[in-house]
């Protein structure tokens, strides 16, 4: 349980520096040029994901993001299962110089449960 508590602490710390958006605010991949990055594990992604999202597991984010999003001003929505890993990932992307990064509040779970029309694969 200590590891999970550590993740929550890291996520809460990151939330003091990042922007979180609701599913309705996030929209969908491609809307207004937004790129959705799923930072969950491959098995989680394969179990269901936002249609059009790009998988970059959290542990590979720093080494793979530049290959996927070359322009650091591209609007990016980062998400995970419930929002902890994505908060940390959004903070990391900002540290890497990406300027329009948001974390999806409540993660994939809230996206699927929202009343806004969603495309989930």
Buried (B, 14 or more C-beta within 10 A) or exposed (E): EEEEEEEEEBBEEBBEEBEBBBBEEBBBBEEEEBBBBBBBBEEBBEEEBBEBBBBBBBEEBBEBBEEBBEEBEBBBBBBBBBBBBBBBBBBBBBEBEBEBBBBBBBBBBBBBEBEEEEEEE
